[in-house]
Amino acid sequence: MRIARFSHNESIRFGIVDEGELVVLDGDPMFAGFDTTGERVPLADVALLAPVIPRSKVVCIGRNYRDHAAELGNDVPPAPMLFFKPNTSVIGPGDAVVLPKHSEFVSYEGELAAVIGRITRNVPAERALDHVFGYTIANDLTARDWQKSDGQWARAKGFDTSCPLGPAIETEFDVDGPAVITTRLNGEVRQQGPISDMIFSLAAIIEFASAAFTLLPGDVILTGTPAGVGQITAGDTVEVEITGLGTLRNTARTA
């Protein structure tokens, strides 16, 4: 089932994607279930929004693909490398990426994202995926010069508009299947790799993270990026496509 969050007639609602229409839901399905209102709205008539606004945090995994770690001259970490993005970094499909002032190098990073659906604390890997509501696409935008200069990643990874999510949440995605991440810059393929190349599986990541802090419904986990990251500048359009999840598209502009 594919769930979209959308704006229509000056209200924000949720709906099940059914070919070219949205079957409107009675509330947020993560908390209210999948009761429908009986209304159907054409997709062409709505504005898709970020499919979720995390209640507390976006948990990100650094260097989770060997080829990406290598391209930046980094070692593979012995355990998942965790960092956070604030929920104020989240934008939706089609929203503008606002390049931050005083950064000279912002990079795209196409990633698979998982949306947590239940309170998750000290959950073992074998039960971890039961706590996932669904899956979507992310672009972990990074001010690479700030990342190098600051000594930690809060500013480089957490600036406003640095976390595009969308276009929808797929509840039946096979995270252990053959899906491929493809990132295009202005139509040219720059990243391409199977999600099976992740060093640490999503289940292992959830176990590791939930042993340290509680994951709440609506929290998002970004699972890392394959090789091929590079700079975006004003006017560039980045498309991140994942098999079975669709395409997330955003264009950059100056602040």
N, C-alpha and C positions, 0 to 999 in steps of 0.2 A: 504494500500500500504506500502510495506517495502522498505526503502531506505538505501543503503549501500554506504559508502565512501571507496575507495579501491585504491591500488597501482597495476599497471600493465604496463609492458614495460616502466618502469622508469617514469611514469606519474601518477598523482593522479586524480581520476575521481569519479563520482557518478553514481550509477545505481539502477534500480528497480529490486529487487530479484524476479525471476520467476522460481520457483522450483530450479533446479541445475545451473541456469545461471543468469547473470546480463544483463539487458537491459540497455545499456549505455545511460546516459543523456548528454545533450549538455552543461550543466553547473551545478552550485550549485542550486538545486531545490528550496531552500529557497528564492533565489533571481531571478533565471532565469526560474522558472517553470519546467514543466515536458516534454519538447520537447526532443525527442530521436535522436540519431545519426544514428539509423538503425543497429548498431553493437550489437552483443551479445557475452558475454565472459563467459566461464565456471567458476563457483565459485572456482573450484579446481585449477584454474590457477592464482588466484589473492591473494593478501595479504589484508585482511580486516584491516581497520584503525579505529581509533576513529570516530564514525559517524558524529561528529561535534567538531570543536575547538571553544569554546566560544569566541566571539569577545571581551567581556569585563570581564565576571565573571561567576563563578559557585556559585549560592545561595543555601545554605544548611539549613536544618531545624533540630534542635537538639531536642531530647526527644519527638518525635512525635508519639511514641507507648508507652502506659502505662507500658507494661511489660518490655520494655527496660529501661525506666526511673527507674523502681523499681529495676532491677537487678544491677544497678550501684549506688543504694541508693539515687536517686535524686527525687525531687518532680516533678509532672507534671506542666509545665509552664502555666501561665494563658493566654498567647498569643504565637503565633509562635516565637520560639527562632531562630534568624537568625545569620548565620555566612557565611564567604566567603572562597572559595578555588580559588587560581589564575588559569588562564588558562594554566600556565606552569605545573600544577599538572596532566593534562589530558594525559592519554595513551589509547591505543586501545586494542581490544581483542587479547590475545596471547602475548602481550608485557610483559616484565618482570617488576615486582614490585621491585624497588631497596630499600632495607631496609636502612633507614638513619643511618649514623654513630652516635654513642653516645645515641641512643635510645635503651632501653632494652626491649620494649614491644610495638609492632605494632599490631593493632587489625583490623580485617575485619568488614565491616558493609554493607550487601547487601541492595540495595535500588532501588526503582522506580525513574526514572529521567524523567523530562519533558523538552522539547526543545522549547523555545520561538520563535515564528515566525513573530511577529509584534512588533513595538515600543509600549511599554506598560507602561502607567503612569496613576495613579489614576483610575484604572479599577475596577468596582464593581464585586463582586463574580459571579453574574448572567451572566456576559459577559466574565468572565476571561478565560474560556476554549476556547473561540473563538480566543484567542491570542496564543494558543499552536500549534506549527507546528507538533509535534509528540512526541513519548515516546521511551525511551530506558532503559537500565539497568546500574546501577552504583555500585561501591564498594567504600564507603567512608572510606578509610584507615586512621587510627588514631594512632599517636604515643601517647599511653595512658599515659606514664610517663611524657612526655612533657605537655600533656593536664593538668595533675595535678599540675605540678611544675610551669608553666608559668603564671597562672592567667588569661590568655586568650588563644585562640585556634589557632592563626595564624600559628605558627610553627608546632603544632601537627597535624593540618588538612591540611596544605598547602604545605608540602614538595613535591619535584619532584616525580612523579609517584603515588601520593596518590589518584588519581581520575580515575581509569579505567572506560571507557564507551564503550558500544556496546552490541551486535554485529552490530545492525542496528537501524534505526529509523522507528517505526511503526506509520503511520499517523491515523489509524482507531482504535486504542486501546480504550477500555471502561474503563476509570479511575474510574468509580463508579461501576464497575462490580465485579465478584467473583475471580479475579486473585490472585494468591498466590506467595509470595516471598519464595524461598528455597535457602539457602546457604549451600554448602558442602565444607568441608575442607578435602582434600585428599580422596574424595569420601564419606565421612561420613556426614550425615545431621547434621548441627549445628543450623541453623535458619529455621523456617518455620512459616509463618503467612499470613493471607489475608491482602491485601492492604486496605480493608474496616476497619481495626482496627486503621487506622491513626486517631489521635485526631483532627487535623486540616486538612480539605480537601485541595486538590490542589487549588480549586477555592478560598477558604478562604486565603490560603497562597499567591496567586498571588495578591489578593486585598490588603492584609496587606503589602507585600513587595513593591508593586507599588505605595503605598501611601507615601513611604519614598524615593525611588529612581527609576529611569527609568530602565526598563528591555529592552534590545535590542535584535533584531533577532540573534539567535545563542546562547544567554545566556541559561544556564542550571539550572534547579531547582532540587535539591535532596530532597526527601520528608520524609526522616527518615528511621529508621531501626527497625525491631522487635527484641525481646529478642534472646539471644544466641550468642552474640558477644564473640570473643575470640582471642587469640594470633596466629599470623603466624610467622614462622621462615624460614630461607633459605631452599629452596627446596620444601616448601609447595605449593600446588595448591589450589586456591580458585575458586569455581564455583558458580555464582549467576544466578539462573534461575527464570524467572517470566512468568507465564502462558501467552501465546500469544506473548511473546517478544523474546523467545529463551534463550540462555545461554551465559553468559560472563565468560571467563576463563582466569586466570592469575596465573603465578608462581612467587614466591618470590626468590630473590637472595641477597647476601650481596653487599654493595657498593664497 
